[in-house]
Structures are given as C-alpha cells and as structure tokens.
Amino acid sequence: MPAPNAMSSPQKKTVQLLNRTHKQAYRMLVVDDDDRVCRLFLRVADKLSMEATAVTNPRDVIEADSSLRPDLIMLDLSMPGLDGVEVLRGLASARCQASICLVSGARLDVLDSARALGRELGLRMGGSLHKPLDVSGIISFLSGQHVGGGGADPSAEDLEQALEKGHVRPFYQPKVCLSSGETVGVEVLARWEDPEMGFISPEVFVSLAEDSGLIWALTSHIMQRAFEEIATLELGPKQLDIALNLSPLILTDLGYPDLVERWATAHGIAPQRVILEITENEAMRDRSRYLDIMVRFRLKGFRLSADDFGTGFSSLVHLYTLPFEEIKIDKSFVADLNNKTGAEVIVKAIVDLGHGLNHSVIAEGVEDSSTAQTLAQLGCDLAQGYHFCRPQGIEGLRVHLGCSTAALGNKCQFAGGTIRKAKCSGEDHGPSL
C-alpha cells in the first residue's frame, strides 16, 4: 500500500478529443489511496477520450471537486484517515453536482447502503465497481455511465434555445403486460441531444428547467409533441396508453387540466388513455396542495399514477385518499429483487396493497428475464425497462411495435414461462427518469 501522500496533489491527465475540439472533455475525478488503481483509471481515460484527475489523499477531494468540476467521481469507499462515507458527507455539504460511483472490495450490501446514504444526502449516486479491477471491467462500467457527453453545464438560455429548435424531444419506453406479453402503453421521456454539447442528462436539464421556471415550457413542448407523434401510429382498434411525468411545480395551477385536455383532444387522444405520473413523495408531502388539481384531472378522465412508490412517505392514509389508479414500484426495489429477500418482500407487499385498493401495479427498471419472471409470479401487472426495450424516438417505436404483429404492435413472447427480450432499435442514450 503506498503512502497516503504519494499522489496527494491532483495529477491530471488531459486527453485530446478527436473531432470534438469545440466540445469540453468529459471530466472524471478518481479518489483512491492506491496509486496503482489511479494509474489504471488514467489508462482507461486514454481509451475513452476523457480528461481524468487522480487524488490519493481523500482530504483533497473537496478542493479537487471545486476546482475541476468533474462530471464523474470514482470514489474508493475504504481509505485510511478519511473513509468514503466521510467524503460523501463532505461532497454533499459542498453541493457536489457530479455523478458519484463507488469503488471498493467491501461486501455488496455495504456498497448498496453507502449508495443509499449518498442519495439521502442529495448526491447523484451512480453504480459501483467491485475490486479487484481490470481495464476491460472499468471500460465496460464507464461505458454504461454514458461517458462521452459534453462536460459544460447547460444554461437556462441553452435550454430555452433547445426547446425552440426542437433539440429536446420525446422518447418512448414500452410498457408490457406481464400476463400476456403485450405492449399496452409507453412512458414519455424527455431527451436532449445538443449539436454542440452532446447528450444532456435528464437529471441535469429537468432540474435546470425547474430552477429557471422553464418547466412549464419543457412540459408543454414534450406533452404536445408526444400527443402529435403517438397519433400517427396506426395500431388498428388497439390504442396505447400514454404515461407522462408531471413536475410538482405544475400541480399548483388549477387551469392545467384544461390545457392538457385541449392538447390531447386536438390530436384525437382521449384523456382515458393518458396516465399522469406524480412522484409519491411530493403528492404525499402536501396533500391539500395537490388534491384539488388531482381531482380535476380525474374528473376529466385522466388517470393518475403514484411514481417511485416506496421511496417517499408511503402514508397509507394518503394513498387511500388521493385519487390514484396506478402504483409504480421504484426501480431500486426492482434492481434488488433477485438478490435481496427484503426487496422481494417489499415488492410483494406493494403489489398486494395496490390490488387491494383496486390499483394496477407497474414495475420500472426491469433489465433481465429473471426479474421479469419474478415480477409476474408476484402478481405485478405491468413492467418496463431495458429488458423489453430502451426508450427511443417515434420511428424506433414504430419499428418496435411492428416487429411482431401488424395490428396490435409488439408482444414480448413467453417461452417455457420465461419472458424473452423483444427486439428494439436501442436508440436511447440515457437513463429513464
């Protein structure tokens, strides 16, 4: 083990980007007391055309984050003198904006708990890498973190111009019925791919829209364009449900249900086909603030879904009184479904609770057939995730829906009790929100 100060001052390795000299390099900060691990990450930086900085003294992290403004921090969880948990608290206090991924040889449940702590502190926690490391494993992991986007932070003016120019557009992720395998709906997700800055994470620009007051313009743009595009799909008598996310900031305007109704019916979309997803945490935090507008949506025929269920207040009284028709199980429980007994118990309880209240239940973040099969066995009604199809633009969705049946769209076929992954164009560049 090297001395803690072997690389205590940040050692930067800048990589020239080929054919992207007008863009800023993707910046990664590596925090590990082992300089061999740091050198390994710097080698990967060469291969991925990144700008990488390594520090071995964890006390240098806050200063390095402030001066370098990295897009990604790879943080060793176990370091002498100041462990990774203390570093996470320091980064939270410094309002770190980078995505943080943990690197450690600790048990997986310890890594999961540390990631949960980071999220509770308000940090953007990514995945985790388990030691020992090798070059191929690091490359594979970083590729999944969407490395390659521009490093510059977009401004409110950038977002406003992107909306005007149509650079922000709706992508669609299919929702699959677990009992039949039929694609019964889509979730609409906003995606921004800028000609100069590259792919902008939804986590970044949605927060920017809320902070700058552009959330109204963003929601209006995505919602109207989605209605227009979905209306062009020719699916015969069967019509897809359309799920859209609503920011809690919008749920203060009593006139908003009238606007959404007008936008939908202008394109022949019946309100009964539209599901408005409202984060459970926000809806239950201030029930009286949102109840009136939620009731107005229901009176017009729109359906309401409790999004990210299980991660917020989860008050049974509020769930009973709020006019939801659907519960959406948060992907954090779905991801652990086949690895942790506790996750399966919670998912089963949510499914039973939903059905007891006459709500449909959908799971998000399904990434493999084993998880899909377990959800089906637990009685979950619907599912979505990369196992079935990545989010994609309207043309990719059109291909996906036409690849199995002409009239009803795609079905993810069951074979021997196992859900097979459907064909998909794989057009998406980012995570779903």
PLY file of the C-alpha trace (Angstrom):
ply
format ascii 1.0
element vertex 433
property float x
property float y
property float z
element edge 432
property int vertex1
property int vertex2
end_header
0.00 0.00 0.00
1.55 3.33 -0.99
1.95 6.18 1.43
-1.21 8.29 1.65
0.51 11.33 0.15
2.10 9.51 -2.79
-0.21 11.35 -5.17
-1.79 13.84 -2.79
-1.65 16.76 -5.19
-4.03 16.22 -8.11
-2.27 14.62 -11.05
-4.17 15.49 -14.20
-4.05 13.56 -17.43
-5.67 15.53 -20.24
-6.78 13.62 -23.32
-7.31 15.40 -26.65
-10.73 14.66 -28.12
-10.67 13.63 -31.76
-13.11 15.55 -33.97
-14.57 17.27 -30.91
-12.26 20.20 -30.35
-15.29 22.50 -29.99
-16.54 20.47 -27.03
-15.24 20.19 -23.49
-13.86 16.82 -22.45
-15.82 14.58 -20.12
-14.10 15.00 -16.73
-13.51 12.19 -14.27
-12.05 12.50 -10.75
-10.59 9.29 -9.30
-10.26 9.10 -5.49
-8.29 6.09 -4.28
-5.39 5.69 -1.84
-3.82 3.05 -4.11
-1.85 4.77 -6.88
-1.95 1.55 -8.92
-5.74 1.86 -9.11
-5.39 5.52 -10.05
-3.00 4.66 -12.88
-5.42 2.00 -14.10
-8.22 4.57 -14.37
-5.88 7.01 -16.14
-5.10 4.32 -18.73
-8.82 3.88 -19.34
-9.12 7.65 -19.75
-6.81 7.35 -22.77
-9.07 4.78 -24.34
-12.31 6.68 -23.71
-11.04 10.15 -24.64
-11.63 11.59 -21.19
-9.95 14.16 -19.00
-9.01 12.37 -15.79
-7.59 13.54 -12.47
-6.48 11.25 -9.65
-6.03 12.01 -5.95
-4.91 9.55 -3.29
-5.44 11.77 -0.28
-9.19 11.88 0.43
-8.78 15.27 2.12
-8.03 16.75 -1.31
-11.36 15.67 -2.80
-13.46 18.72 -1.93
-10.85 21.10 -3.32
-10.44 18.99 -6.46
-14.21 18.85 -7.00
-14.49 22.63 -6.60
-11.64 23.45 -8.98
-12.17 20.74 -11.62
-15.99 20.45 -11.61
-15.89 16.79 -12.72
-18.79 15.05 -14.44
-17.99 11.78 -12.66
-16.25 10.87 -9.38
-14.96 7.33 -8.85
-14.68 7.10 -5.05
-12.90 4.39 -3.06
-15.09 3.58 -0.10
-12.32 2.32 2.18
-9.40 4.71 2.69
-7.18 5.34 5.72
-7.63 8.57 7.61
-10.92 9.59 5.97
-13.25 6.92 4.65
-15.60 7.21 1.70
-18.66 7.84 3.87
-16.99 10.94 5.35
-16.07 12.05 1.84
-19.71 11.65 0.74
-20.85 13.91 3.57
-18.21 16.47 2.61
-19.28 16.40 -1.04
-22.91 16.83 -0.04
-22.04 19.85 2.11
-20.11 21.30 -0.84
-23.16 20.75 -3.09
-21.27 18.46 -5.45
-23.04 18.10 -8.83
-21.01 15.19 -10.21
-22.30 11.67 -10.58
-20.58 9.57 -7.90
-19.71 5.89 -8.36
-18.25 3.80 -5.55
-15.20 1.56 -5.91
-14.49 -0.96 -3.16
-13.75 -4.51 -2.18
-16.42 -4.34 0.54
-19.47 -6.57 0.53
-22.18 -5.67 -1.96
-24.71 -4.91 0.78
-22.27 -2.39 2.26
-21.88 -0.73 -1.15
-25.66 -0.62 -1.56
-26.08 1.01 1.85
-23.40 3.59 1.04
-25.13 4.44 -2.23
-28.43 4.80 -0.38
-26.72 7.16 2.08
-25.41 9.25 -0.81
-28.89 9.55 -2.29
-30.29 10.56 1.11
-27.63 13.29 1.25
-28.86 14.60 -2.10
-25.92 13.35 -4.15
-26.21 11.91 -7.67
-25.20 8.32 -6.97
-24.32 6.10 -9.90
-23.32 2.43 -9.93
-20.48 0.69 -8.12
-17.34 -1.21 -9.13
-16.11 -4.14 -7.06
-12.38 -4.69 -6.59
-10.13 -6.23 -7.89
-10.30 -4.15 -11.08
-9.07 -4.64 -14.62
-9.03 -2.43 -17.71
-11.85 -4.22 -19.53
-14.11 -4.13 -16.49
-13.55 -0.39 -15.99
-14.19 0.33 -19.68
-17.42 -1.67 -19.60
-18.57 0.08 -16.45
-17.76 3.61 -17.60
-19.41 2.99 -20.96
-22.61 2.29 -19.05
-22.29 5.64 -17.26
-22.86 7.44 -20.63
-19.33 8.76 -20.89
-18.85 10.91 -23.94
-21.29 13.74 -23.43
-20.06 17.32 -23.31
-18.67 18.45 -19.99
-20.04 22.00 -19.98
-23.09 22.70 -17.85
-26.02 23.95 -19.95
-27.63 27.28 -19.04
-31.27 28.27 -18.96
-30.69 30.11 -22.22
-29.27 26.92 -23.77
-32.37 25.01 -22.73
-34.71 27.71 -24.00
-32.99 27.70 -27.40
-33.01 23.89 -27.49
-36.78 23.91 -26.97
-37.25 26.46 -29.74
-35.07 24.48 -32.16
-36.63 21.11 -31.32
-33.44 19.60 -29.87
-35.43 18.38 -26.86
-37.78 15.64 -27.99
-39.88 12.85 -26.57
-38.58 9.31 -26.37
-40.86 6.37 -25.62
-40.33 3.31 -23.44
-42.84 0.47 -23.95
-44.90 -0.81 -21.02
-45.54 -4.55 -21.17
-48.37 -6.61 -19.68
-46.64 -9.40 -17.74
-49.51 -11.87 -18.11
-49.83 -11.62 -21.91
-46.54 -10.11 -23.06
-48.41 -7.43 -25.00
-47.11 -3.88 -25.28
-50.01 -1.88 -23.84
-48.53 1.58 -23.46
-45.48 3.81 -23.38
-43.88 6.20 -20.94
-42.87 9.51 -22.50
-39.38 10.67 -21.52
-37.67 13.92 -22.46
-34.28 13.64 -24.20
-31.92 16.47 -25.13
-29.13 15.88 -27.61
-27.40 19.16 -28.38
-25.28 19.62 -31.57
-22.56 21.30 -29.51
-22.77 19.84 -26.00
-23.85 16.32 -26.93
-26.27 14.32 -24.78
-27.53 16.22 -21.73
-28.74 14.04 -18.87
-32.43 14.44 -17.95
-31.32 14.74 -14.33
-29.47 17.90 -15.34
-31.93 19.65 -17.61
-35.12 18.82 -15.71
-33.60 20.33 -12.57
-32.44 23.29 -14.65
-35.97 23.74 -16.02
-37.48 23.69 -12.52
-34.91 26.14 -11.15
-35.23 28.56 -14.09
-39.01 28.49 -14.49
-38.78 26.68 -17.85
-40.52 23.56 -16.54
-43.81 24.84 -17.98
-42.30 25.29 -21.44
-40.49 21.93 -21.26
-43.62 20.02 -20.18
-45.79 21.76 -22.77
-43.29 21.02 -25.56
-42.85 17.33 -24.69
-46.53 16.69 -24.00
-47.86 18.30 -27.19
-45.21 16.71 -29.39
-45.84 13.30 -27.82
-49.58 13.55 -28.47
-48.88 14.57 -32.06
-46.44 11.72 -32.68
-48.45 8.99 -30.93
-51.48 9.99 -33.00
-49.55 8.98 -36.16
-49.23 5.35 -35.05
-51.60 3.03 -36.87
-52.43 0.22 -34.45
-55.94 -0.66 -35.53
-58.60 -0.81 -32.78
-55.98 -1.18 -30.03
-54.59 2.11 -28.70
-51.56 2.59 -26.48
-51.77 4.22 -23.07
-49.52 7.26 -22.76
-47.75 7.93 -19.43
-46.27 11.38 -18.79
-44.39 12.75 -15.79
-45.67 15.91 -14.11
-43.42 18.16 -12.04
-44.95 19.11 -8.67
-44.37 22.75 -9.64
-47.09 22.38 -12.27
-49.56 20.88 -9.83
-50.42 24.31 -8.43
-52.31 25.59 -11.50
-56.00 24.71 -11.38
-56.28 25.53 -15.08
-53.65 22.99 -16.12
-56.08 20.06 -16.54
-57.96 22.15 -19.12
-54.74 22.72 -21.08
-53.77 19.04 -21.09
-57.28 18.06 -22.16
-57.11 20.57 -25.02
-53.69 19.32 -26.19
-54.75 15.66 -26.08
-58.12 16.01 -27.81
-56.59 18.22 -30.52
-54.75 15.11 -31.71
-57.57 12.65 -31.13
-56.11 11.33 -27.86
-58.84 10.51 -25.34
-58.00 11.55 -21.74
-58.69 7.96 -20.63
-55.52 6.91 -22.50
-53.33 9.39 -20.63
-51.64 8.44 -17.34
-50.07 11.30 -15.40
-47.24 10.14 -13.14
-46.83 12.13 -9.93
-43.97 11.38 -7.57
-45.35 9.78 -4.44
-43.01 11.77 -2.20
-44.33 15.12 -3.43
-48.01 14.16 -3.60
-47.99 12.94 -0.01
-45.82 15.75 1.38
-48.57 18.35 0.90
-51.79 16.52 0.14
-54.07 19.55 0.44
-51.93 21.49 -2.04
-52.29 18.96 -4.82
-55.60 17.23 -4.12
-57.79 19.75 -5.92
-55.88 19.64 -9.20
-55.57 15.83 -9.00
-59.35 15.56 -8.61
-59.84 17.86 -11.63
-57.62 15.60 -13.74
-59.64 12.55 -12.67
-62.96 14.27 -13.42
-61.76 14.86 -16.99
-60.94 11.16 -17.41
-57.14 11.28 -16.95
-55.56 8.54 -14.87
-53.03 9.17 -12.09
-50.05 7.05 -11.10
-48.05 7.19 -7.84
-44.50 7.27 -9.25
-41.39 5.94 -7.43
-43.62 4.26 -4.88
-41.87 3.04 -1.75
-39.15 5.71 -1.64
-41.16 8.57 -0.12
-43.53 8.96 2.78
-45.68 5.97 1.81
-48.51 7.08 4.09
-51.31 4.55 3.74
-53.86 7.20 4.73
-52.70 9.49 1.92
-52.56 6.67 -0.60
-56.10 5.76 0.37
-57.44 9.31 -0.03
-55.51 10.51 -3.09
-57.17 9.63 -6.43
-54.50 7.31 -7.84
-55.35 4.39 -10.12
-51.83 3.00 -10.51
-48.78 2.39 -8.32
-45.33 2.37 -9.89
-42.74 0.36 -7.96
-39.43 2.23 -7.76
-36.57 0.71 -9.73
-34.35 0.47 -6.62
-36.55 -2.38 -5.32
-36.79 -3.98 -8.76
-33.00 -3.98 -9.20
-32.55 -5.93 -5.94
-35.48 -8.27 -6.48
-33.46 -11.42 -7.16
-30.57 -10.54 -4.85
-32.23 -9.49 -1.60
-35.05 -11.24 0.20
-36.14 -7.92 1.67
-36.70 -6.43 -1.77
-38.96 -9.31 -2.80
-40.98 -8.96 0.41
-41.45 -5.21 -0.22
-42.42 -5.69 -3.87
-44.92 -8.39 -2.96
-46.39 -6.12 -0.27
-46.74 -3.23 -2.75
-48.41 -5.48 -5.31
-50.88 -6.80 -2.73
-51.53 -3.28 -1.42
-52.17 -1.94 -4.91
-54.54 -4.74 -5.84
-56.32 -4.38 -2.52
-57.01 -0.74 -3.39
-58.08 -1.74 -6.91
-54.97 -0.09 -8.40
-52.88 -1.56 -11.20
-49.21 -2.07 -10.35
-46.26 -1.48 -12.68
-42.54 -2.08 -12.10
-39.84 0.06 -13.71
-36.17 -0.71 -14.34
-36.59 -4.36 -15.41
-33.28 -5.34 -17.00
-33.36 -9.14 -17.29
-35.76 -12.02 -17.86
-35.30 -13.39 -14.34
-36.57 -10.16 -12.80
-39.49 -10.04 -15.23
-40.41 -13.61 -14.38
-40.26 -12.97 -10.63
-42.49 -9.89 -11.01
-45.01 -11.95 -12.97
-45.01 -14.62 -10.26
-45.59 -11.95 -7.60
-48.66 -10.75 -9.48
-47.31 -7.46 -10.83
-49.45 -6.28 -13.74
-47.08 -4.30 -15.97
-43.36 -3.71 -16.40
-40.93 -1.58 -18.34
-37.16 -1.50 -18.66
-34.19 -2.25 -20.88
-35.04 -5.96 -20.88
-38.05 -5.19 -23.04
-36.86 -2.11 -24.88
-34.82 1.03 -24.34
-36.51 4.41 -24.70
-36.44 5.50 -28.34
-37.79 8.10 -30.74
-41.08 7.75 -32.54
-39.62 6.00 -35.58
-37.85 3.47 -33.39
-41.10 2.90 -31.51
-42.92 2.41 -34.80
-40.43 -0.31 -35.78
-40.68 -1.92 -32.33
-44.46 -2.06 -32.45
-44.47 -3.51 -35.94
-41.91 -6.24 -35.39
-44.32 -8.90 -34.10
-47.87 -8.11 -35.14
-49.25 -5.59 -37.60
-52.48 -4.72 -35.80
-51.68 -4.64 -32.10
-47.97 -3.89 -32.03
-45.21 -5.89 -30.44
-45.61 -8.73 -27.98
-42.75 -9.96 -25.81
-43.28 -13.69 -26.27
-43.36 -16.12 -23.35
-41.43 -19.34 -23.89
-41.43 -22.01 -21.21
-42.58 -19.49 -18.62
-39.77 -17.07 -19.42
-40.20 -13.62 -20.92
-37.93 -13.18 -23.92
-36.48 -9.78 -24.69
-38.25 -8.02 -27.54
-36.41 -6.56 -30.49
-35.68 -2.90 -30.10
-33.79 -0.27 -32.03
-31.70 0.63 -29.00
-31.76 4.31 -29.85
-31.62 5.74 -26.34
-28.52 7.41 -24.92
-29.63 7.98 -21.39
-31.40 6.69 -18.31
-35.07 6.87 -17.86
-36.47 9.16 -15.26
0 1
1 2
2 3
3 4
4 5
5 6
6 7
7 8
8 9
9 10
10 11
11 12
12 13
13 14
14 15
15 16
16 17
17 18
18 19
19 20
20 21
21 22
22 23
23 24
24 25
25 26
26 27
27 28
28 29
29 30
30 31
31 32
32 33
33 34
34 35
35 36
36 37
37 38
38 39
39 40
40 41
41 42
42 43
43 44
44 45
45 46
46 47
47 48
48 49
49 50
50 51
51 52
52 53
53 54
54 55
55 56
56 57
57 58
58 59
59 60
60 61
61 62
62 63
63 64
64 65
65 66
66 67
67 68
68 69
69 70
70 71
71 72
72 73
73 74
74 75
75 76
76 77
77 78
78 79
79 80
80 81
81 82
82 83
83 84
84 85
85 86
86 87
87 88
88 89
89 90
90 91
91 92
92 93
93 94
94 95
95 96
96 97
97 98
98 99
99 100
100 101
101 102
102 103
103 104
104 105
105 106
106 107
107 108
108 109
109 110
110 111
111 112
112 113
113 114
114 115
115 116
116 117
117 118
118 119
119 120
120 121
121 122
122 123
123 124
124 125
125 126
126 127
127 128
128 129
129 130
130 131
131 132
132 133
133 134
134 135
135 136
136 137
137 138
138 139
139 140
140 141
141 142
142 143
143 144
144 145
145 146
146 147
147 148
148 149
149 150
150 151
151 152
152 153
153 154
154 155
155 156
156 157
157 158
158 159
159 160
160 161
161 162
162 163
163 164
164 165
165 166
166 167
167 168
168 169
169 170
170 171
171 172
172 173
173 174
174 175
175 176
176 177
177 178
178 179
179 180
180 181
181 182
182 183
183 184
184 185
185 186
186 187
187 188
188 189
189 190
190 191
191 192
192 193
193 194
194 195
195 196
196 197
197 198
198 199
199 200
200 201
201 202
202 203
203 204
204 205
205 206
206 207
207 208
208 209
209 210
210 211
211 212
212 213
213 214
214 215
215 216
216 217
217 218
218 219
219 220
220 221
221 222
222 223
223 224
224 225
225 226
226 227
227 228
228 229
229 230
230 231
231 232
232 233
233 234
234 235
235 236
236 237
237 238
238 239
239 240
240 241
241 242
242 243
243 244
244 245
245 246
246 247
247 248
248 249
249 250
250 251
251 252
252 253
253 254
254 255
255 256
256 257
257 258
258 259
259 260
260 261
261 262
262 263
263 264
264 265
265 266
266 267
267 268
268 269
269 270
270 271
271 272
272 273
273 274
274 275
275 276
276 277
277 278
278 279
279 280
280 281
281 282
282 283
283 284
284 285
285 286
286 287
287 288
288 289
289 290
290 291
291 292
292 293
293 294
294 295
295 296
296 297
297 298
298 299
299 300
300 301
301 302
302 303
303 304
304 305
305 306
306 307
307 308
308 309
309 310
310 311
311 312
312 313
313 314
314 315
315 316
316 317
317 318
318 319
319 320
320 321
321 322
322 323
323 324
324 325
325 326
326 327
327 328
328 329
329 330
330 331
331 332
332 333
333 334
334 335
335 336
336 337
337 338
338 339
339 340
340 341
341 342
342 343
343 344
344 345
345 346
346 347
347 348
348 349
349 350
350 351
351 352
352 353
353 354
354 355
355 356
356 357
357 358
358 359
359 360
360 361
361 362
362 363
363 364
364 365
365 366
366 367
367 368
368 369
369 370
370 371
371 372
372 373
373 374
374 375
375 376
376 377
377 378
378 379
379 380
380 381
381 382
382 383
383 384
384 385
385 386
386 387
387 388
388 389
389 390
390 391
391 392
392 393
393 394
394 395
395 396
396 397
397 398
398 399
399 400
400 401
401 402
402 403
403 404
404 405
405 406
406 407
407 408
408 409
409 410
410 411
411 412
412 413
413 414
414 415
415 416
416 417
417 418
418 419
419 420
420 421
421 422
422 423
423 424
424 425
425 426
426 427
427 428
428 429
429 430
430 431
431 432
